[in-house]
Amino acid sequence: MEWETVIGLEIHAQLATRSKIFSAAPTAYGAEPNTQACAVDLGLPGVLPVLNKEVVRMAAKFGLAIGANVSRRSVFARKNYFYPDLPKGYQISQFELPIVEGGHIEIELENGETKTIGVTRAHLEEDAGKSLHEDFHGMTGIDLNRAGTPLLEIVSEPEMNSAEEAVAYMKKIHSLVQYLEICDGNMQEGSFRCDANVSVRPKGQKELGTRAELKNINSFRFVEKAINIEIERQIDVIEDGGKVMQETRLYDSDRNETRSMRSKEEANDYRYFPDPDLLPVEMDDSFIEEVRKSLPELPAQKKQRFISDFGLGAYDADVLTSSRELADYYEAVATASGGQSKLAANWVTGELTAMLNKENKEITESPVSPEMLGGLLQRIADNTISGKIAKTIFEAMWNGEGDADSIIEKKGLKQITDTGAIEKIIDDILANSPSQLEEYRAGKEKLFGYFVGQAMKATKGKANPAQVNQILKSKLKG
Amino acid sequence: MHTKTIVDLSSGLKEGAFSSEELVQHFLKRIDQLDPDLNSFITVTGEQALAAAHEADQKIKAGGAGPLTGIPFAHKDIFCTKGVRTSCGSRMLDNFIAPYNAGVTEKMQQAGAIMLGKTNMDEFAMGSSNETSYYGPVKNPWGDNLVPGGSSGGSASAVAARLSPASTGTDTGGSIRQPAALCGITGIKPTYGRVSRYGMIAFASSLDQGGPMARTAEDAALVLQTMAGFDERDSTCVDQPVPDYTASLNDSIQGLKIGLPKEYFGEGLDANVARTIDEAIAEYRKLGAEVVDISLPNSKLAAPAYYVVAPAECSSNLSRMDGVRFGHRCKDPVDLEDLYKRSRGEGFGEEVKRRILIGAYALSAGYYDAYYLKAQQIRRLISDDFKKAFEQVDVIMSPTAPTTAFGLGEKTKDPITMYLSDIYTIAVNLAGLPGMSVPAGFVNELPVGLQIIGNYFDEARLLNVAHQYQQVTDWHTRIPKGFE
């Protein structure tokens, strides 16, 4: 039987505020346990939450960026359950009236088409603390530094049909929240994490299959692997005559498997109700307008601009706008190169990206500045150097040997474009290779490459390749 | 000294008739002698009080004293006090010392008032007789083996017995007004949002409100003046200027329109209490007030709605008492579940457990709409009733409680009967309005309280209306036998 997969994602993006969502304690990552938790975060008796207004602005930004309805009035609710790292015995979240409702994200499919994924809602909530099970001799330690950290939970419609689509969607959201500067996107530190609802159904069937919720998947790679392994598991279960159970499953990346955490029967009744300690969040039109004006250029807009202004193809434009930093870098290179926008795109997505990957560096850590790279591209464009020599220069720049012009100068890498000089070199080569010349003229045309190679070798690669070709052709006809 | 009002004590201090230290010593001595029987205090902070009085005396000498500087008072043990245990009347918090002061605690401290100690109360403010306290019941100074009312029973008893000139209380469904009535003192529950709830341990967050309990309306005005005001740490606290409550005390109430809701004078009201209230109303007529019969048609829905909303909120508010970070923790838990079950099972008393169960049930999936949501709708109906009434009248008057103080143990077997003793007070909390109880006479030598309900933020008028009554009556000056 042919199966269809249906996936919905719940993404938790940690909002990049300095203080927590309901207290003044700092949100910085990595401090000693329980040094960044005040009485409110500890849930001591009598203390009360006070909303950090910045999170409202951030959520509104996100809502506007995905074309959603930013609620004029939203309500915080208590989600009640007991857990040691949940200090109050309830999490302050949003339930019936979330701050953002209905929006969409466009993803690019492998076949080049775009697909629109609906965003059901996004709501504000506080994070819980962390339970530490090691080093406590059979006891559990509780670190409440993270308790009260603001989160935006972004819930998609179940509209993705493969792990690849899910990852593409997740990457789009990841890029967007960073563009908006509302989340640092750091997945190692848990600033951006994801739960996936996965189900399968026979192709063509209308109603959805029973879903499993996969928890705790903290990298793009794991999302893809976890979903794929879960799809396989569900299909196996059904094909063996079994039934998929509605349950929460944990992805174990070490063993590449998902396993059951709790079933629907064991699920908590969270007894949601509006939090009486907090007033409804109200936003008026002028506030929302102000937020709208503060929005940066968004990835989709930027991509369109790169296509129309820089003449890039959709693929390159998509890659180059995948992060705000990369897009900014590219634009600076394109400017510094004096209009060599396509060449700039090739170099940024090619040579530069390869080097960054090789050395595991972020674009912001590139030792070659956009101005330096732009300078190099100018020299290619004005024929001072060949593309091949440019790669040598790029490596030298990467290693801190200066800018393109000074490296060209120092190493004498200027391209030889003097026709007379090239002719002389070619004459010498032909004179010194009588047998090859004879064979060539007898019809072995492949030897053309040999002569080109000799010419480049003699000039240490500096001869203008086009001129070499042209002169060589006419001489060989000779 | 203990029979004087705050107003008199304050001028005595300023004139040098006595020092704050002497005053505090005097009250501490009375507590020492009389409280072992009454049990109105959970904690007495004698040393701190004397040290604070010493400081206050210097301030008075330097001429920087306010009306409460050097004046002793008692805090209900629900207000967090930095460094001093805040038990909330529960075994759960028997070992809890807050590392912060409540907003109200801070304000009283800044005003120079001297805390004598922390008063007994129903556990987590859940009760109407002060019998649910882990620290044992409080006695009503007006009669042997009578309850003082609750939940602010210790605060009421201490003021009535002249162990403290005033005290703080909290009122979720009548917990200031009902004990004030049963103990023959004056208490006011302000408009919801008037007094900060920060550091006031929550029972039902949308209903809880702190307020003063004193002997006279004038004293209550002075204390409320200090307690009231905006606190940014409480999102439900209203940022609105606090009027000068004493300025309007002496305004004439000629032409005041008093509404008498017929629903508050029907079945269940003790006939003698009804007659006493009638006499008080007659007194108001003499003062020039006009009395109008009104109706609050949804009154009968108040108790059912209250006993959904309050338990629902408390079931969630009390979840933080889990034995993990503070408070009672059971011995040698074998696992997490055991830790929760035994810590909470041992830490909470019967009434608290009952309300947590009711509340958790009312919020459960499948019941939420029928209970919690319905109760919220009723709240709106009740508010609308009052809104309409206040288009017609300036204040509403009724008995505070249907009976005078009842016997210890008399109603503990039947929670419903107990709940009915708040029948006239809870609608005010559901609507968020200010309400007051004023001594209005005696039945069989037991005090009766007159409830005065006002429009939102109309505390000044309530205090004025009460003060005018106290100028022509002396019920509030009566002292229970043995406490003269």
Interface residues (C-beta under 8 A of the other chain):
Chain A: A39 L42 G43 L44 P45 G46 V47 L48 P49 V50 L51 R78 N80 F82 P84 P87 K88 G89 Y90 T140 I142 D269 R271 Y272 F273 P276 D277 L278 L279
Chain B: F79 C80 T86 C88 L93 F96 A98 P99 Y100 A102 R197 Y198 G199 M200 I201 A202 A204 S205 S206 E232 R233 D234 S235 T236 A312 E313 S315 S316 L318 S319 R320 M321 D322 V324 R325 F326 G327 L336 Y340 A360 L363 S364 A365 Y368 Y372
